[in-house]
Structures are given as C-alpha cells and as structure tokens.
Amino acid sequence: MSRQPAVRVRAPRTMLEFVELRSPGARERVLARLPAETRDYLLSCPTAGWIPIELDRNIPAAMLAEFGRAEMLAIYRASLSYHVRSPLLNGLLESMLRLLGISMASAGKLYVRGFKAAYRDMAEPSAELIGPRHLQIVLDDIAEAAIDHEGYLTSFEVIMLGLFEVANEPGGTLDFTVDRRARRIVAHLRW
C-alpha cells in the first residue's frame, strides 16, 4: 500500500482559531492566501477527517507569506498550549498533567503521540532521553512532499521549541538538523 500523507483537519483549523484570537482578521487573511481547492477542502471536511498533504502544505505556506518566518515561529510556539488543550490532544495532556506534572521526557512522549494523532503517513517519530537534561526527537522516513516544504519544516521545528513551554523549562535550546537526502530530522533539546 502506498503512503498517503495527510494532516488531521482539526490541526490547521485549531491553528487558524488561535491566529484569529491573537490577531483579529488574520484567519481570513490566511484563508484568502490559500488556493480555492485547499480552502474549500479545509472548510468543508469533517473535523476528524484528513486533508491530503498536497492541499495542506498550502496552509503553512500561506502562514509564512502572511506573517514571515520569525512571526510564524512566534505564533506556532505560542499556539502549542492552545493546541494541546484542543479536542485532538486535550484528554491525553490533561491526564498527564493531573498524574505527573510534565517533564521533558513526558513532553517528548506527548510529541510522538500528538504527531501520530495529527499526521498520517508523514514520518516515523521517536523521542528518547539520551542524557540528563537532553532529549532527542527523530522524525524518520519523512514524506517527500513534507521534507521539501519549508512550511512543514518550520512547523516541526517550532512545535519542538514549544515543548520547553509545555514542560515549564524556559531557556532550553534546540539543535534542529534536517537531512533532506535521508528524509530525516534529528532534534536535540537541552535544558
């Protein structure tokens, strides 16, 4: 069976909700930048449905065009707490917070689960604590349509940066390495 990379429709819709909360009118400006086919699919597909990567990749591209890379990074990073409290991840996060608080190791596990919930056939995620205060996250076998798209690479990077906020570890550093030929991202998070 061939891969059919897709994104859970709830993820970009939740991002657009957050963008609107942050900057009234921004949702409509981003939607206006989308090709009609992407916009129509995004707005008409059931929330639990999947948007094919060929359409979805227009969304981070529109975000980059609307806000620029620095602001897009800030938006995605700020949105992580909003996303994890969305219906897509809410139960998982709330359970972890109630039981354990959340460490960076737990945040890495949350990232892997969240990635699998939000993306289909996009990549194989893994997270491992490889030393004290050092978490490695790997995205292997990344779909070609994603590894060659700057919007996805930016969103993958900033979501990893947001893990520091989720685990209440401000000031952490991220070493984010993309190997396009191997279709692999290796990220080292240190705090």
C-alpha positions in Angstrom: 0.0 0.0 0.0 1.4 3.4 -0.9 1.7 6.2 1.6 -0.9 8.9 1.6 0.4 11.6 3.8 -2.3 13.8 5.4 -3.0 16.1 8.3 -5.9 15.8 10.6 -8.2 18.7 9.6 -8.6 19.7 13.2 -4.9 20.7 13.4 -5.0 23.6 10.8 -8.4 24.6 11.9 -7.2 24.9 15.5 -4.2 26.9 14.3 -6.5 29.3 12.4 -8.7 29.7 15.5 -5.6 30.6 17.5 -4.3 33.0 14.8 -7.7 34.8 15.0 -7.6 35.1 18.8 -4.1 36.5 18.6 -4.8 38.9 15.7 -8.4 39.6 14.7 -8.9 39.3 11.0 -5.7 37.2 10.5 -7.7 34.0 9.9 -9.5 35.5 6.9 -6.2 36.9 5.5 -4.6 33.5 5.7 -7.6 31.8 4.1 -7.6 34.4 1.3 -4.0 33.3 0.5 -5.0 29.7 0.0 -5.8 28.2 -3.3 -9.6 27.7 -3.6 -9.3 23.9 -3.6 -7.4 23.9 -0.3 -9.7 26.5 1.3 -12.8 24.6 0.3 -11.5 21.3 1.5 -10.3 22.7 4.8 -13.7 24.4 5.5 -15.9 21.6 4.3 -14.1 18.4 5.5 -15.3 16.9 8.8 -13.2 17.9 11.7 -11.9 14.4 12.3 -11.1 13.9 8.6 -7.8 14.1 6.9 -6.5 16.8 4.5 -4.0 15.4 2.0 -0.5 16.8 2.2 -0.8 18.2 -1.3 -3.5 20.5 -0.1 -2.4 21.0 3.5 1.1 22.2 2.6 -0.5 25.4 1.2 -1.6 26.3 4.8 1.9 26.7 6.3 3.0 28.4 3.1 0.1 30.9 3.5 1.1 31.4 7.1 4.7 32.1 6.0 3.6 34.5 3.4 1.2 36.3 5.7 3.5 36.6 8.8 7.1 35.9 7.7 9.3 33.2 9.3 10.0 35.0 12.6 6.4 35.8 13.4 5.2 32.3 12.2 7.7 30.8 14.7 6.3 33.0 17.4 2.7 32.1 16.5 3.3 28.4 16.4 5.3 28.4 19.6 2.6 30.4 21.4 -0.1 28.2 20.0 1.3 24.9 21.4 -0.5 25.3 24.7 -3.7 26.2 22.8 -3.3 23.1 20.6 -2.6 20.6 23.4 -5.8 21.7 25.1 -7.8 21.3 21.9 -10.0 18.2 21.5 -7.3 16.5 19.5 -4.9 16.2 22.5 -6.8 17.5 25.5 -7.6 14.2 27.2 -4.0 13.0 26.8 -2.5 16.2 28.1 -4.9 16.7 31.0 -4.4 13.2 32.2 -0.6 13.5 32.1 -0.6 16.9 33.9 -3.0 15.6 36.6 -1.0 12.5 37.3 2.6 13.6 36.8 3.1 17.2 36.0 5.1 17.1 32.8 8.8 16.6 32.4 10.7 17.0 29.2 10.8 13.2 28.8 7.0 13.2 29.1 6.8 16.1 26.7 8.8 14.1 24.2 6.3 11.2 24.5 3.5 13.7 24.1 5.1 15.0 21.0 5.3 11.4 19.5 1.6 10.7 20.4 0.5 14.1 19.2 2.4 13.8 15.9 0.8 10.4 15.2 -2.7 11.8 16.1 -2.2 14.9 13.8 -0.2 13.4 10.9 -0.9 10.3 8.8 2.0 8.7 6.9 4.0 11.9 7.3 7.0 10.4 9.2 8.0 8.0 11.9 8.5 10.0 15.1 10.5 8.8 18.2 11.7 10.5 21.4 14.4 9.4 23.8 16.0 10.9 26.8 19.7 10.4 26.0 21.3 12.1 28.9 20.4 14.2 31.9 18.5 17.2 30.6 18.9 16.1 26.9 16.0 14.8 24.8 16.4 13.6 21.3 13.5 13.6 18.9 13.8 12.0 15.5 11.5 12.2 12.5 12.4 9.4 10.2 11.2 8.5 6.7 9.6 11.9 6.2 7.2 12.1 3.3 9.0 13.7 0.3 6.2 16.3 -0.1 6.9 17.4 3.5 10.8 17.3 3.6 10.9 19.6 0.6 8.5 22.1 2.0 9.8 24.9 4.2 6.4 25.5 5.9 6.4 21.9 7.3 10.0 22.1 8.4 9.3 25.4 10.2 6.2 23.9 11.9 8.0 20.8 13.0 10.8 22.9 14.5 8.6 25.3 16.4 6.4 22.6 17.8 9.6 21.1 19.3 10.5 24.5 20.7 7.1 24.7 22.3 7.9 21.6 24.3 10.0 23.7 26.6 7.0 25.8 27.5 4.7 22.7 27.9 7.3 21.3 30.4 7.9 24.7 32.0 11.6 24.7 31.1 12.2 28.2 29.7 15.6 28.9 28.3 16.1 25.5 26.7 18.0 25.1 23.5 17.1 23.2 20.3 19.6 21.9 17.8 17.4 21.1 14.8 19.1 19.3 11.9 17.4 18.4 8.6 18.8 15.8 6.3 16.7 16.1 3.1 18.5 13.3 1.3 17.9 10.8 4.2 14.4 12.4 4.7 15.2 12.7 8.4 15.1 15.3 11.1 17.1 15.0 14.3 16.5 17.4 17.1 18.4 17.7 20.4 16.6 19.6 23.1 18.7 20.6 26.1 17.6 22.4 29.3 
